[in-house]
């Protein structure tokens, strides 16, 4: 019965992670169509993307308050419903100012769901003494892939954005229905939870800020690789137009495969060692690839980043959840900020000193996670044997 309860809750929470990946990638995949319909320039599209990230980053006080007031289960369901409605609204929004408003609201709802579903994942691990967070994050990647395939399939039949988003919304509602039945009703948010009657946020502790730094530099590493790996291969390594896109593919594939396996690594070696070793592999592997040059060494270095960075964010989310909803909300917001600021930071460094220096900054970011992880108070867990895992 205990195994059945674990599996049921795990798949319900996984549906939320898949939901978020599918929702975000669905509208991102149709940016060219939205750009054409609203007659936007490149700068306006950039501002649209920034509005989503700004909404997510600014949602920290609201999310922390809602987590204390309603809990992660109700917050995750409510924010998922909002995201479904916002996707439908984006398909018919008549002008650019309203599009900015809808996308900013989407970012706030993303921030709410991101914190709530990670709180559910951390509570699942705490309640059952079994690791699951890395596999949950892998289902987010699966949602991104599903959205890309759906966009390709629907646009082959019709160019209509409302039709595409209607199909996506139906799938989102099915995922939400699958998630609803097995979510944990009242997960224990951990020893750092503030008094529910307190309305003001407490000043974050130094250890919480360390977790936030680890999350921020970890997401800088992920985001920068997604945005700059192809350009580095093409402009610096002189890879062909066919080979250059393989940079993103290598990072993404290695990260997905590693997240599928990472919970077993956490069982065996613990979160602290997995984060320290993984971020060191990512940083040193990329640094050596930059020094060696050439297409094959570069792709191997990118593979090291995908492999090493895969478990960083899941482990840090678990550690932050153990310190309460305020800590989890702050760490998630810092992660979103890193994801937003990372590509721009690398672009600034590349503009000043070249793209190789920019990619070296990515390697330094990964190594910074290693240093921060050495000071994070990782909670010890009583883990069931691997043979009992589902």
N, C-alpha and C positions, 0 to 999 in steps of 0.2 A: 504493500500500500504506500509506503514511504517513497519507493522508486516511482510508482505511478504518479504520486503527487508532484514529485520533482519534475518528471517529464512533462506533465501537463502544464505546470507553471512555466517551465523553460520554453516550451513551444509557444505559449501565449505571449511571453515577453519577446521572444524572437519575432513574432508577428509585428510587434511595435517597431522593432529595429528595421525590419524589412519595409514596413509602412513608410518610415521616414526617408529611407533611401529611394523608394519608388516615387514618393511625392516630390521630393526635391529635384531628382533627375528628370522627372516628367516635364516640368515647366522649363528647366534649364535646357533640355533637348530642343525645345521649340522657341528658343530665343531668336533665331533668325526670322521665324514667321512673325513673332511679336514685334521685332524690330521693323520689319517691312510694313506691318499693319498700322503701327503707330508712327511710322516715318521717323525713326530715331537715328541719330548719329552714333558713332563709336563711343564718344564721351557720355552720351545719355545712357547707353547700354551699361557702361561701366558704373555709372551712378546707380542704375537700377540694381545691379548686383551688390553694390556697396550698401544700398538701403536694406537689403535682406540681412546682410551680415551685421549691420549696425543695429537693426531691430533685435537680433539674437543676442548681441553683446550687451545691449542696454536692458535686456529683460531680467538681469540678475536680481534687482530688488523685488520685482513682481513675483518671480519664480520662488524666491526664498519665502516670501509671505504666503503664497498659495500652497507651497509644500507643507508649511506649518498648519495652515487652516484646513485644507481638504485632503492632504495626503497624496502619495504618488499615484495610486490607482485611479482616483477620480480625475486628477490633473492630467494624467496621460490620455484618458478617454476623451475628456473635454477638449484638450488641445488637438488631438487627432481629428475630432469632428470639425474643429475650426479650420484645420489645414485642408480638409476635404472641401469645405465651403469656399475657402480662399482660392483653391485651385480652379473651381468652377467660375469664380468671379474674375480671375485673371484671364480666362478664355474669352470674356466678352467685355472687358474694361474698355471704355470708349476713348480715353485720352491718357497722356503721359502722367499728369499729376495724380490721377486716380490710380494709375499703375504703380507709381511710387508708393502710394499709401497702402495698396493691397500687398505689395511685396514687403514693405516694412512690417506690416501686421503679420505676414507669413513668417518673417524672421523672429518675431516675438513668440509666435506659436511654436516654431521650431525650438527655440530656447526652452520653452516649457516642457515640450515632449522629450527633448534631449535629457534634461535633468531627471524627469519623472521616470523614464524608462531605464536609465542607468541606476536610479535608486531601487527600482524593482529588481534589476539584475544583481545588485549588491545584496539586497535583502534575501534573494533566492540562495545565494552562496552562503550567507550567514545562517539561514534557517536550516539548510540541509548539509552544511559542511562539505560542499562539493563545488568545484570551480566550473564556471559556465560563461563568464563575461566575454572572453575572447571569441567564443563561438557565437555569442549574441552579436558582437560587432562584425563578425563575418557575414551574418545575415543582412546587415546594413549594406555591405558591399554587394551581396546578392540582389538586394533591392535596386541598387544603382544599375546593375547589369540588366535586370528585368525591365527597368524603365527604358533603357537604350534599345532593347529588342522590341518592346512595345511601340516605341516611337517609330522605329524602322518599319514595322509591320503595318501600323495604322496609316502612316503617310504614303505607303505604297498603294493603299486603297483609296484614300482621300486626303487632300491637303487641309481639310477643315480642322482648325485648332479646337473649337468647341466639341467636335465629335471625338477627337483624340482624348481630350481631357474628361469627357463623359465616360469613356471606356476606362480610363485610369481611375476616375472617382468610384466607379463600380468595384474595381479591384481593391481599392483602398477600403471601401466599406466592408468587403468580404474579409480582408485582413483584420479590420477592427472588430468584426463579429467573432473571428477566431481568437482574438486576443482577450476579449471581454470575459470569457467564461473562466479562464484560469489565472488571471492576475491575482497577485497577493493582496488581500484586503487591507491589512494594516501593518505593513512592514516596519520593523524596528529601525528607525533612522540612526541609531547609534548613540554613543555616550556624549557626543558633542551637541546634541539637540538643545536649542534654547527653549525656555519656557514658552508654551504655546500662547500664553496671555501677553507676552512681551511683543510690542509692536515695532520696536526699532531694532535694526540689525546691530549685532555686536561687532566690535572691531576685530578683524580677522587675526588669528594667531599666526606667529611666525612659521609654524609648521604647515599651516594651511596655505600660506603664501608660497612656501617651497613647493607644495603640490601644484599650485597654480603655475609656478615658473616651469616645473617639469612638463605640465600639460601644454603651456604656451609654446615652449621650445620644441616639444614633440610635434605639435600641429604645424609649427613653422616648417619643420622638416618635411612633413607629409605634403603640405600645400605647395611649398616651393618646388618639390620634385614634380608634382603634377603639372605645374605651370611652366617650368623652365627646362625640364629634361630634354624635350624635343629640340628646343632652340639650341641648347648646348651641344647636342649631338650634331646638329646641322651646321652651326656656325663655327664651333671650335674644333670638334673632332672631324668635321668634313664628311660626315656620313651622308649617304644618298637619301633622297626624299622618301624612298621606300623603307629604309632602315631607321631613320630618325624617329618616327612615331613609336618604334619598339621600346623606347625609353619608358614611356608611360605604361605600356603593356607589361614590361618586366617588373616594374615597381608594383603595379596593381596585382598582378598574378601572384607574385611572391608574398605580398601582404595578405591576400585572401587565403592562400595555402597555409601560411604561418598561423593565421588566426584560427584556422580550423584545428591546428595541432597545439596551439599555445597553452590551452588549459591543462594539457598533460604535462607540459614543461613547468607550469606553475605548481601543479601537484608535486612534482619531483624536486624542484629546486627552490620554490617559493617566489613570491612576487618581487621581492627586492633583488634577488640575483637575476631573475629574468629581465627586469627593467635595466639594471646596470649593465649586464652583459649585452643585451640586445642593442641598447643605444650606443655602446662602445663599438659593437660590430658595424652598426650603421655609419657612425662617424669615421672610424678608421678605414673601413672598406671604401667609402667614398673618397676619403683623402688619398689613399693609395691609388685609386683609379685615376684621380685627377693628376697625380704625379706621373703615372705611367703613360697616360694618353692612349689613343687608339680606340677603335670601336669595341672590340671584345673586352678589354679591361674596363671600359666605361660601363658597358652593360652589366658586367659582373659587379662593379661597384654599386650600380643602381639596384641590382638584386640584393646586395647586402643591406641597402637602406630599407627595402620592402620587408626583408626577413627580420631585421633588427628592430625596426620601429613598430612592427605589427602589434605587439603586446603592451606597448607603453601606455597608450590612452586607456585601454580596458583596466589595467592594473591601477592606474592613478585614480580612475573613477571609483574603483572599489575602496581605495584608501581614503578618498575624500568623503565618500558616503558614510564611512565609519565615524566621521567627525560631525555628522549632522547635515540637515538640508541647507543651512547657510553656507557651510564649507563646500558642499557639492555644487551649489548654484554659483558660487564665486569661481571655483576651479573650472566649471564648464564655461563660464563667461570668458575667463582668461584663455581657455582653449580656443574659443571662437575668435577672440581678438588675435591670437597667434595665427590662426588660419587665414584671417583677413589681412593682417599686417605682413605676414611672411613673404608672399610673392612681391608685394610692393617694396619691402626692405631689400630683397635680393635684387630687384630691378634697380634700386638706387645705388647699391654697391657695385652692380655690374656696369652701370653708367659711369661711375667714378673710376673704377679700376679694372673693368673687363669681366666677362662672364665667368671665367675660371675663378676669379676672386669671389664672385657671387656664389658659385657652387661650393667654394671652400667655406663660405659663411654657413651654408647648409650643414656641412660636416661639423663645423664648430658648434652649431645649434644642437646637433645630436649628442655631441660630447658634453655639452652643458647639462643635458638631461642626466647623463651618468653622474655628474657631480652633485646635482640636486637630489638624485635618488639615494645617494649615500646618507643624507640627513633626514629623509622622510621616515616617519614612524610607521613602518609597515606592520599591520596586525597579523599575529600568528593565527592560523586556522587549523582546526582539527579536520583533516581531509580523509574521506573514505578511500579505501584502496581502489586502484585504477580498474580492477576487475568488476567493481560495482557501478561503474559509470555507464550512463546511457548514451 
